[in-house]
Amino acid sequence: MFSNHSDFTEAVSISGRPVEPKPEQYQETISNTLEDAWQNAKIVVVQIGTPYDDRLLPDIEGTVIGHWDDQVYLQIKNGDTQSINAADIWNVALLNPDRWWALG
């Protein structure tokens, strides 16, 4: 998704600073979590990319609204749709919906 250094630095300058990597998950764990979120309308937090200088880009939070081929589609808080290449996902977790909607 963010495949080169310029994309990384642009994203970091927009969002603040990079975050510490969460534990890398197996693809099976990622797939199972995304499938659960999609089937049960749960909210996820996704960390993408490969580490850059021992850090990753900020998490993406949203609801899984679909998948096609190797792409996962999330509806993020502002209503936009975010497409993520499944191979770029480093870590995914279910998020408490009360916390997600409360975030500005």
Backbone as XML, in Angstrom:
<?xml version="1.0"?>
<chain id="A" units="angstrom">
  <residue number="1" name="MET">
    <atom name="N" x="0.818" y="-1.175" z="0.000"/>
    <atom name="CA" x="0.000" y="0.000" z="0.000"/>
    <atom name="C" x="0.868" y="1.247" z="0.000"/>
  </residue>
  <residue number="2" name="PHE">
    <atom name="N" x="1.690" y="1.437" z="1.014"/>
    <atom name="CA" x="2.677" y="2.497" z="0.993"/>
    <atom name="C" x="3.995" y="1.838" z="0.652"/>
  </residue>
  <residue number="3" name="SER">
    <atom name="N" x="4.347" y="1.881" z="-0.624"/>
    <atom name="CA" x="5.423" y="1.034" z="-1.090"/>
    <atom name="C" x="6.780" y="1.701" z="-1.107"/>
  </residue>
  <residue number="4" name="ASN">
    <atom name="N" x="6.863" y="3.009" z="-0.933"/>
    <atom name="CA" x="8.184" y="3.606" z="-0.974"/>
    <atom name="C" x="8.348" y="4.667" z="0.103"/>
  </residue>
  <residue number="5" name="HIS">
    <atom name="N" x="9.560" y="5.138" z="0.207"/>
    <atom name="CA" x="9.909" y="6.067" z="1.274"/>
    <atom name="C" x="9.129" y="7.377" z="1.190"/>
  </residue>
  <residue number="6" name="SER">
    <atom name="N" x="8.922" y="7.907" z="-0.003"/>
    <atom name="CA" x="8.209" y="9.183" z="-0.112"/>
    <atom name="C" x="6.771" y="9.067" z="0.368"/>
  </residue>
  <residue number="7" name="ASP">
    <atom name="N" x="6.104" y="7.933" z="0.062"/>
    <atom name="CA" x="4.753" y="7.717" z="0.575"/>
    <atom name="C" x="4.773" y="7.655" z="2.097"/>
  </residue>
  <residue number="8" name="PHE">
    <atom name="N" x="5.792" y="6.975" z="2.629"/>
    <atom name="CA" x="5.901" y="6.836" z="4.075"/>
    <atom name="C" x="6.070" y="8.195" z="4.730"/>
  </residue>
  <residue number="9" name="THR">
    <atom name="N" x="7.008" y="8.987" z="4.238"/>
    <atom name="CA" x="7.267" y="10.273" z="4.875"/>
    <atom name="C" x="6.086" y="11.216" z="4.719"/>
  </residue>
  <residue number="10" name="GLU">
    <atom name="N" x="5.382" y="11.140" z="3.597"/>
    <atom name="CA" x="4.190" y="11.973" z="3.420"/>
    <atom name="C" x="3.115" y="11.592" z="4.433"/>
  </residue>
  <residue number="11" name="ALA">
    <atom name="N" x="2.883" y="10.293" z="4.599"/>
    <atom name="CA" x="1.873" y="9.832" z="5.552"/>
    <atom name="C" x="2.246" y="10.204" z="6.978"/>
  </residue>
  <residue number="12" name="VAL">
    <atom name="N" x="3.526" y="10.096" z="7.309"/>
    <atom name="CA" x="3.971" y="10.439" z="8.653"/>
    <atom name="C" x="3.819" y="11.929" z="8.892"/>
  </residue>
  <residue number="13" name="SER">
    <atom name="N" x="4.133" y="12.750" z="7.901"/>
    <atom name="CA" x="4.014" y="14.183" z="8.098"/>
    <atom name="C" x="2.556" y="14.595" z="8.283"/>
  </residue>
  <residue number="14" name="ILE">
    <atom name="N" x="1.634" y="13.875" z="7.658"/>
    <atom name="CA" x="0.215" y="14.174" z="7.804"/>
    <atom name="C" x="-0.302" y="13.697" z="9.156"/>
  </residue>
  <residue number="15" name="SER">
    <atom name="N" x="0.103" y="12.515" z="9.563"/>
    <atom name="CA" x="-0.482" y="11.899" z="10.744"/>
    <atom name="C" x="0.317" y="12.123" z="12.019"/>
  </residue>
  <residue number="16" name="GLY">
    <atom name="N" x="1.461" y="12.724" z="11.929"/>
    <atom name="CA" x="2.274" y="12.898" z="13.119"/>
    <atom name="C" x="3.551" y="12.118" z="12.992"/>
  </residue>
  <residue number="17" name="ARG">
    <atom name="N" x="3.711" y="11.127" z="13.803"/>
    <atom name="CA" x="4.935" y="10.342" z="13.760"/>
    <atom name="C" x="4.605" y="8.866" z="13.683"/>
  </residue>
  <residue number="18" name="PRO">
    <atom name="N" x="5.564" y="8.068" z="13.207"/>
    <atom name="CA" x="5.293" y="6.633" z="13.101"/>
    <atom name="C" x="5.120" y="5.994" z="14.468"/>
  </residue>
  <residue number="19" name="VAL">
    <atom name="N" x="4.472" y="4.833" z="14.468"/>
    <atom name="CA" x="4.186" y="4.139" z="15.720"/>
    <atom name="C" x="5.027" y="2.877" z="15.829"/>
  </residue>
  <residue number="20" name="GLU">
    <atom name="N" x="5.157" y="2.395" z="17.041"/>
    <atom name="CA" x="5.885" y="1.155" z="17.286"/>
    <atom name="C" x="5.125" y="-0.019" z="16.673"/>
  </residue>
  <residue number="21" name="PRO">
    <atom name="N" x="5.841" y="-0.976" z="16.088"/>
    <atom name="CA" x="5.148" y="-2.146" z="15.534"/>
    <atom name="C" x="4.523" y="-2.998" z="16.621"/>
  </residue>
  <residue number="22" name="LYS">
    <atom name="N" x="3.320" y="-3.464" z="16.344"/>
    <atom name="CA" x="2.692" y="-4.471" z="17.186"/>
    <atom name="C" x="3.287" y="-5.811" z="16.760"/>
  </residue>
  <residue number="23" name="PRO">
    <atom name="N" x="3.023" y="-6.874" z="17.481"/>
    <atom name="CA" x="3.552" y="-8.178" z="17.060"/>
    <atom name="C" x="3.034" y="-8.544" z="15.666"/>
  </residue>
  <residue number="24" name="GLU">
    <atom name="N" x="3.922" y="-9.013" z="14.817"/>
    <atom name="CA" x="3.509" y="-9.444" z="13.484"/>
    <atom name="C" x="2.665" y="-10.706" z="13.608"/>
  </residue>
  <residue number="25" name="GLN">
    <atom name="N" x="1.554" y="-10.737" z="12.885"/>
    <atom name="CA" x="0.645" y="-11.874" z="12.957"/>
    <atom name="C" x="0.790" y="-12.759" z="11.712"/>
  </residue>
  <residue number="26" name="TYR">
    <atom name="N" x="0.434" y="-14.025" z="11.891"/>
    <atom name="CA" x="0.365" y="-14.946" z="10.757"/>
    <atom name="C" x="-0.811" y="-14.565" z="9.871"/>
  </residue>
  <residue number="27" name="GLN">
    <atom name="N" x="-0.685" y="-14.821" z="8.588"/>
    <atom name="CA" x="-1.746" y="-14.486" z="7.639"/>
    <atom name="C" x="-3.068" y="-15.158" z="8.016"/>
  </residue>
  <residue number="28" name="GLU">
    <atom name="N" x="-3.017" y="-16.357" z="8.546"/>
    <atom name="CA" x="-4.242" y="-17.058" z="8.957"/>
    <atom name="C" x="-4.966" y="-16.302" z="10.077"/>
  </residue>
  <residue number="29" name="THR">
    <atom name="N" x="-4.222" y="-15.793" z="11.042"/>
    <atom name="CA" x="-4.808" y="-15.009" z="12.135"/>
    <atom name="C" x="-5.443" y="-13.738" z="11.595"/>
  </residue>
  <residue number="30" name="ILE">
    <atom name="N" x="-4.732" y="-13.066" z="10.702"/>
    <atom name="CA" x="-5.254" y="-11.842" z="10.092"/>
    <atom name="C" x="-6.542" y="-12.141" z="9.338"/>
  </residue>
  <residue number="31" name="SER">
    <atom name="N" x="-6.534" y="-13.191" z="8.520"/>
    <atom name="CA" x="-7.718" y="-13.558" z="7.731"/>
    <atom name="C" x="-8.904" y="-13.898" z="8.617"/>
  </residue>
  <residue number="32" name="ASN">
    <atom name="N" x="-8.671" y="-14.658" z="9.671"/>
    <atom name="CA" x="-9.760" y="-15.041" z="10.580"/>
    <atom name="C" x="-10.360" y="-13.827" z="11.281"/>
  </residue>
  <residue number="33" name="THR">
    <atom name="N" x="-9.518" y="-12.908" z="11.721"/>
    <atom name="CA" x="-10.010" y="-11.706" z="12.400"/>
    <atom name="C" x="-10.811" y="-10.839" z="11.443"/>
  </residue>
  <residue number="34" name="LEU">
    <atom name="N" x="-10.307" y="-10.650" z="10.221"/>
    <atom name="CA" x="-11.028" y="-9.843" z="9.234"/>
    <atom name="C" x="-12.351" y="-10.492" z="8.844"/>
  </residue>
  <residue number="35" name="GLU">
    <atom name="N" x="-12.360" y="-11.807" z="8.715"/>
    <atom name="CA" x="-13.590" y="-12.526" z="8.366"/>
    <atom name="C" x="-14.637" y="-12.373" z="9.469"/>
  </residue>
  <residue number="36" name="ASP">
    <atom name="N" x="-14.202" y="-12.506" z="10.732"/>
    <atom name="CA" x="-15.103" y="-12.325" z="11.864"/>
    <atom name="C" x="-15.674" y="-10.907" z="11.867"/>
  </residue>
  <residue number="37" name="ALA">
    <atom name="N" x="-14.810" y="-9.928" z="11.658"/>
    <atom name="CA" x="-15.260" y="-8.535" z="11.645"/>
    <atom name="C" x="-16.245" y="-8.283" z="10.505"/>
  </residue>
  <residue number="38" name="TRP">
    <atom name="N" x="-15.986" y="-8.853" z="9.349"/>
    <atom name="CA" x="-16.851" y="-8.649" z="8.194"/>
    <atom name="C" x="-18.217" y="-9.305" z="8.406"/>
  </residue>
  <residue number="39" name="GLN">
    <atom name="N" x="-18.225" y="-10.543" z="8.866"/>
    <atom name="CA" x="-19.481" y="-11.272" z="9.041"/>
    <atom name="C" x="-20.325" y="-10.739" z="10.187"/>
  </residue>
  <residue number="40" name="ASN">
    <atom name="N" x="-19.680" y="-10.161" z="11.196"/>
    <atom name="CA" x="-20.400" y="-9.737" z="12.398"/>
    <atom name="C" x="-20.389" y="-8.230" z="12.621"/>
  </residue>
  <residue number="41" name="ALA">
    <atom name="N" x="-20.064" y="-7.467" z="11.578"/>
    <atom name="CA" x="-20.073" y="-5.997" z="11.625"/>
    <atom name="C" x="-19.289" y="-5.449" z="12.820"/>
  </residue>
  <residue number="42" name="LYS">
    <atom name="N" x="-18.088" y="-5.978" z="13.009"/>
    <atom name="CA" x="-17.225" y="-5.508" z="14.092"/>
    <atom name="C" x="-16.207" y="-4.514" z="13.534"/>
  </residue>
  <residue number="43" name="ILE">
    <atom name="N" x="-15.687" y="-3.702" z="14.402"/>
    <atom name="CA" x="-14.703" y="-2.693" z="14.042"/>
    <atom name="C" x="-13.306" y="-3.244" z="14.289"/>
  </residue>
  <residue number="44" name="VAL">
    <atom name="N" x="-12.392" y="-2.937" z="13.357"/>
    <atom name="CA" x="-11.023" y="-3.418" z="13.478"/>
    <atom name="C" x="-10.044" y="-2.254" z="13.491"/>
  </residue>
  <residue number="45" name="VAL">
    <atom name="N" x="-8.889" y="-2.532" z="14.021"/>
    <atom name="CA" x="-7.744" y="-1.628" z="13.926"/>
    <atom name="C" x="-6.660" y="-2.411" z="13.191"/>
  </residue>
  <residue number="46" name="VAL">
    <atom name="N" x="-6.163" y="-1.830" z="12.100"/>
    <atom name="CA" x="-5.223" y="-2.506" z="11.208"/>
    <atom name="C" x="-3.908" y="-1.735" z="11.188"/>
  </residue>
  <residue number="47" name="GLN">
    <atom name="N" x="-2.827" y="-2.469" z="11.357"/>
    <atom name="CA" x="-1.505" y="-1.883" z="11.199"/>
    <atom name="C" x="-0.927" y="-2.462" z="9.913"/>
  </residue>
  <residue number="48" name="ILE">
    <atom name="N" x="-0.485" y="-1.590" z="9.005"/>
    <atom name="CA" x="-0.018" y="-2.051" z="7.700"/>
    <atom name="C" x="1.451" y="-1.767" z="7.491"/>
  </residue>
  <residue number="49" name="GLY">
    <atom name="N" x="1.975" y="-2.427" z="6.464"/>
    <atom name="CA" x="3.311" y="-2.122" z="5.984"/>
    <atom name="C" x="4.401" y="-2.926" z="6.625"/>
  </residue>
  <residue number="50" name="THR">
    <atom name="N" x="5.556" y="-2.695" z="6.101"/>
    <atom name="CA" x="6.752" y="-3.280" z="6.674"/>
    <atom name="C" x="7.422" y="-2.207" z="7.507"/>
  </residue>
  <residue number="51" name="PRO">
    <atom name="N" x="8.137" y="-2.597" z="8.518"/>
    <atom name="CA" x="8.756" y="-1.591" z="9.381"/>
    <atom name="C" x="9.700" y="-0.679" z="8.593"/>
  </residue>
  <residue number="52" name="TYR">
    <atom name="N" x="9.650" y="0.581" z="8.921"/>
    <atom name="CA" x="10.597" y="1.557" z="8.405"/>
    <atom name="C" x="11.268" y="2.167" z="9.615"/>
  </residue>
  <residue number="53" name="ASP">
    <atom name="N" x="12.546" y="1.937" z="9.739"/>
    <atom name="CA" x="13.287" y="2.449" z="10.891"/>
    <atom name="C" x="12.659" y="1.942" z="12.194"/>
  </residue>
  <residue number="54" name="ASP">
    <atom name="N" x="12.293" y="0.656" z="12.207"/>
    <atom name="CA" x="11.705" y="-0.019" z="13.369"/>
    <atom name="C" x="10.351" y="0.539" z="13.790"/>
  </residue>
  <residue number="55" name="ARG">
    <atom name="N" x="9.655" y="1.198" z="12.887"/>
    <atom name="CA" x="8.336" y="1.749" z="13.186"/>
    <atom name="C" x="7.420" y="1.521" z="11.994"/>
  </residue>
  <residue number="56" name="LEU">
    <atom name="N" x="6.115" y="1.640" z="12.231"/>
    <atom name="CA" x="5.124" y="1.485" z="11.174"/>
    <atom name="C" x="4.257" y="2.734" z="11.111"/>
  </residue>
  <residue number="57" name="LEU">
    <atom name="N" x="3.476" y="2.829" z="10.044"/>
    <atom name="CA" x="2.534" y="3.936" z="9.912"/>
    <atom name="C" x="1.432" y="3.808" z="10.951"/>
  </residue>
  <residue number="58" name="PRO">
    <atom name="N" x="0.749" y="4.900" z="11.256"/>
    <atom name="CA" x="-0.349" y="4.839" z="12.229"/>
    <atom name="C" x="-1.433" y="3.845" z="11.813"/>
  </residue>
  <residue number="59" name="ASP">
    <atom name="N" x="-2.128" y="3.306" z="12.796"/>
    <atom name="CA" x="-3.187" y="2.327" z="12.558"/>
    <atom name="C" x="-4.331" y="2.917" z="11.741"/>
  </residue>
  <residue number="60" name="ILE">
    <atom name="N" x="-5.029" y="2.039" z="11.051"/>
    <atom name="CA" x="-6.248" y="2.399" z="10.338"/>
    <atom name="C" x="-7.393" y="1.717" z="11.077"/>
  </residue>
  <residue number="61" name="GLU">
    <atom name="N" x="-8.405" y="2.484" z="11.459"/>
    <atom name="CA" x="-9.551" y="1.953" z="12.187"/>
    <atom name="C" x="-10.792" y="2.064" z="11.318"/>
  </residue>
  <residue number="62" name="GLY">
    <atom name="N" x="-11.580" y="1.001" z="11.301"/>
    <atom name="CA" x="-12.813" y="1.049" z="10.537"/>
    <atom name="C" x="-13.550" y="-0.274" z="10.539"/>
  </residue>
  <residue number="63" name="THR">
    <atom name="N" x="-14.630" y="-0.297" z="9.777"/>
    <atom name="CA" x="-15.411" y="-1.519" z="9.645"/>
    <atom name="C" x="-15.076" y="-2.174" z="8.313"/>
  </residue>
  <residue number="64" name="VAL">
    <atom name="N" x="-15.006" y="-3.490" z="8.320"/>
    <atom name="CA" x="-14.725" y="-4.238" z="7.095"/>
    <atom name="C" x="-16.020" y="-4.286" z="6.281"/>
  </residue>
  <residue number="65" name="ILE">
    <atom name="N" x="-15.967" y="-3.708" z="5.091"/>
    <atom name="CA" x="-17.174" y="-3.673" z="4.254"/>
    <atom name="C" x="-17.080" y="-4.607" z="3.061"/>
  </residue>
  <residue number="66" name="GLY">
    <atom name="N" x="-15.943" y="-5.278" z="2.906"/>
    <atom name="CA" x="-15.834" y="-6.241" z="1.829"/>
    <atom name="C" x="-14.399" y="-6.605" z="1.525"/>
  </residue>
  <residue number="67" name="HIS">
    <atom name="N" x="-14.269" y="-7.550" z="0.605"/>
    <atom name="CA" x="-12.945" y="-7.949" z="0.131"/>
    <atom name="C" x="-13.085" y="-8.488" z="-1.284"/>
  </residue>
  <residue number="68" name="TRP">
    <atom name="N" x="-12.050" y="-8.296" z="-2.065"/>
    <atom name="CA" x="-12.026" y="-8.774" z="-3.440"/>
    <atom name="C" x="-10.583" y="-9.066" z="-3.791"/>
  </residue>
  <residue number="69" name="ASP">
    <atom name="N" x="-10.335" y="-10.290" z="-4.294"/>
    <atom name="CA" x="-8.971" y="-10.731" z="-4.574"/>
    <atom name="C" x="-8.114" y="-10.516" z="-3.333"/>
  </residue>
  <residue number="70" name="ASP">
    <atom name="N" x="-7.066" y="-9.734" z="-3.462"/>
    <atom name="CA" x="-6.162" y="-9.504" z="-2.333"/>
    <atom name="C" x="-6.421" y="-8.184" z="-1.620"/>
  </residue>
  <residue number="71" name="GLN">
    <atom name="N" x="-7.553" y="-7.541" z="-1.906"/>
    <atom name="CA" x="-7.866" y="-6.251" z="-1.310"/>
    <atom name="C" x="-8.933" y="-6.391" z="-0.223"/>
  </residue>
  <residue number="72" name="VAL">
    <atom name="N" x="-8.725" y="-5.678" z="0.866"/>
    <atom name="CA" x="-9.705" y="-5.591" z="1.956"/>
    <atom name="C" x="-10.185" y="-4.143" z="1.975"/>
  </residue>
  <residue number="73" name="TYR">
    <atom name="N" x="-11.492" y="-3.956" z="2.099"/>
    <atom name="CA" x="-12.065" y="-2.614" z="2.081"/>
    <atom name="C" x="-12.636" y="-2.273" z="3.450"/>
  </residue>
  <residue number="74" name="LEU">
    <atom name="N" x="-12.185" y="-1.135" z="3.975"/>
    <atom name="CA" x="-12.657" y="-0.643" z="5.262"/>
    <atom name="C" x="-13.392" y="0.668" z="5.064"/>
  </residue>
  <residue number="75" name="GLN">
    <atom name="N" x="-14.458" y="0.860" z="5.838"/>
    <atom name="CA" x="-15.073" y="2.178" z="5.916"/>
    <atom name="C" x="-14.497" y="2.826" z="7.153"/>
  </residue>
  <residue number="76" name="ILE">
    <atom name="N" x="-13.780" y="3.912" z="6.963"/>
    <atom name="CA" x="-13.136" y="4.576" z="8.086"/>
    <atom name="C" x="-14.072" y="5.617" z="8.695"/>
  </residue>
  <residue number="77" name="LYS">
    <atom name="N" x="-13.673" y="6.196" z="9.808"/>
    <atom name="CA" x="-14.554" y="7.061" z="10.605"/>
    <atom name="C" x="-15.185" y="8.213" z="9.842"/>
  </residue>
  <residue number="78" name="ASN">
    <atom name="N" x="-14.465" y="8.799" z="8.896"/>
    <atom name="CA" x="-15.027" y="9.952" z="8.181"/>
    <atom name="C" x="-15.965" y="9.537" z="7.048"/>
  </residue>
  <residue number="79" name="GLY">
    <atom name="N" x="-16.205" y="8.222" z="6.898"/>
    <atom name="CA" x="-17.119" y="7.724" z="5.880"/>
    <atom name="C" x="-16.441" y="7.295" z="4.595"/>
  </residue>
  <residue number="80" name="ASP">
    <atom name="N" x="-15.169" y="7.626" z="4.435"/>
    <atom name="CA" x="-14.430" y="7.214" z="3.249"/>
    <atom name="C" x="-14.162" y="5.716" z="3.265"/>
  </residue>
  <residue number="81" name="THR">
    <atom name="N" x="-13.876" y="5.180" z="2.088"/>
    <atom name="CA" x="-13.499" y="3.782" z="1.959"/>
    <atom name="C" x="-11.994" y="3.694" z="1.768"/>
  </residue>
  <residue number="82" name="GLN">
    <atom name="N" x="-11.360" y="2.804" z="2.506"/>
    <atom name="CA" x="-9.918" y="2.585" z="2.431"/>
    <atom name="C" x="-9.673" y="1.183" z="1.905"/>
  </residue>
  <residue number="83" name="SER">
    <atom name="N" x="-8.896" y="1.063" z="0.845"/>
    <atom name="CA" x="-8.521" y="-0.230" z="0.283"/>
    <atom name="C" x="-7.131" y="-0.589" z="0.794"/>
  </residue>
  <residue number="84" name="ILE">
    <atom name="N" x="-6.987" y="-1.820" z="1.281"/>
    <atom name="CA" x="-5.709" y="-2.282" z="1.817"/>
    <atom name="C" x="-5.363" y="-3.614" z="1.165"/>
  </residue>
  <residue number="85" name="ASN">
    <atom name="N" x="-4.150" y="-3.739" z="0.683"/>
    <atom name="CA" x="-3.681" y="-5.006" z="0.169"/>
    <atom name="C" x="-3.481" y="-5.944" z="1.361"/>
  </residue>
  <residue number="86" name="ALA">
    <atom name="N" x="-4.108" y="-7.095" z="1.332"/>
    <atom name="CA" x="-4.050" y="-8.023" z="2.469"/>
    <atom name="C" x="-2.616" y="-8.413" z="2.826"/>
  </residue>
  <residue number="87" name="ALA">
    <atom name="N" x="-1.749" y="-8.498" z="1.839"/>
    <atom name="CA" x="-0.360" y="-8.875" z="2.091"/>
    <atom name="C" x="0.393" y="-7.796" z="2.874"/>
  </residue>
  <residue number="88" name="ASP">
    <atom name="N" x="-0.111" y="-6.563" z="2.884"/>
    <atom name="CA" x="0.537" y="-5.461" z="3.597"/>
    <atom name="C" x="0.125" y="-5.374" z="5.059"/>
  </residue>
  <residue number="89" name="ILE">
    <atom name="N" x="-0.854" y="-6.175" z="5.470"/>
    <atom name="CA" x="-1.334" y="-6.094" z="6.856"/>
    <atom name="C" x="-0.343" y="-6.779" z="7.781"/>
  </residue>
  <residue number="90" name="TRP">
    <atom name="N" x="0.087" y="-6.046" z="8.779"/>
    <atom name="CA" x="1.069" y="-6.514" z="9.766"/>
    <atom name="C" x="0.362" y="-7.099" z="10.985"/>
  </residue>
  <residue number="91" name="ASN">
    <atom name="N" x="-0.727" y="-6.416" z="11.408"/>
    <atom name="CA" x="-1.443" y="-6.803" z="12.616"/>
    <atom name="C" x="-2.873" y="-6.288" z="12.505"/>
  </residue>
  <residue number="92" name="VAL">
    <atom name="N" x="-3.833" y="-7.071" z="12.977"/>
    <atom name="CA" x="-5.229" y="-6.626" z="12.993"/>
    <atom name="C" x="-5.865" y="-7.096" z="14.294"/>
  </residue>
  <residue number="93" name="ALA">
    <atom name="N" x="-6.713" y="-6.238" z="14.862"/>
    <atom name="CA" x="-7.399" y="-6.586" z="16.112"/>
    <atom name="C" x="-8.793" y="-5.981" z="16.093"/>
  </residue>
  <residue number="94" name="LEU">
    <atom name="N" x="-9.696" y="-6.629" z="16.804"/>
    <atom name="CA" x="-11.043" y="-6.077" z="16.973"/>
    <atom name="C" x="-10.958" y="-4.908" z="17.944"/>
  </residue>
  <residue number="95" name="LEU">
    <atom name="N" x="-11.778" y="-3.901" z="17.716"/>
    <atom name="CA" x="-11.748" y="-2.696" z="18.522"/>
    <atom name="C" x="-13.090" y="-2.505" z="19.202"/>
  </residue>
  <residue number="96" name="ASN">
    <atom name="N" x="-13.059" y="-2.018" z="20.415"/>
    <atom name="CA" x="-14.271" y="-1.721" z="21.163"/>
    <atom name="C" x="-15.032" y="-0.618" z="20.422"/>
  </residue>
  <residue number="97" name="PRO">
    <atom name="N" x="-16.271" y="-0.878" z="19.975"/>
    <atom name="CA" x="-16.993" y="0.127" z="19.185"/>
    <atom name="C" x="-17.287" y="1.417" z="19.948"/>
  </residue>
  <residue number="98" name="ASP">
    <atom name="N" x="-17.432" y="1.360" z="21.256"/>
    <atom name="CA" x="-17.670" y="2.571" z="22.022"/>
    <atom name="C" x="-16.473" y="3.503" z="21.913"/>
  </residue>
  <residue number="99" name="ARG">
    <atom name="N" x="-15.285" y="2.937" z="21.985"/>
    <atom name="CA" x="-14.070" y="3.736" z="21.893"/>
    <atom name="C" x="-13.921" y="4.324" z="20.493"/>
  </residue>
  <residue number="100" name="TRP">
    <atom name="N" x="-14.222" y="3.541" z="19.465"/>
    <atom name="CA" x="-14.028" y="3.983" z="18.088"/>
    <atom name="C" x="-14.919" y="5.175" z="17.748"/>
  </residue>
  <residue number="101" name="TRP">
    <atom name="N" x="-16.171" y="5.093" z="18.079"/>
    <atom name="CA" x="-17.077" y="6.182" z="17.736"/>
    <atom name="C" x="-16.806" y="7.423" z="18.568"/>
  </residue>
  <residue number="102" name="ALA">
    <atom name="N" x="-16.212" y="7.257" z="19.740"/>
    <atom name="CA" x="-15.930" y="8.403" z="20.607"/>
    <atom name="C" x="-14.717" y="9.185" z="20.149"/>
  </residue>
  <residue number="103" name="LEU">
    <atom name="N" x="-13.857" y="8.556" z="19.358"/>
    <atom name="CA" x="-12.639" y="9.232" z="18.905"/>
    <atom name="C" x="-12.991" y="10.297" z="17.876"/>
  </residue>
  <residue number="104" name="GLY">
    <atom name="N" x="-12.347" y="11.434" z="17.965"/>
    <atom name="CA" x="-12.620" y="12.547" z="17.070"/>
    <atom name="C" x="-11.892" y="12.412" z="15.813"/>
  </residue>
</chain>
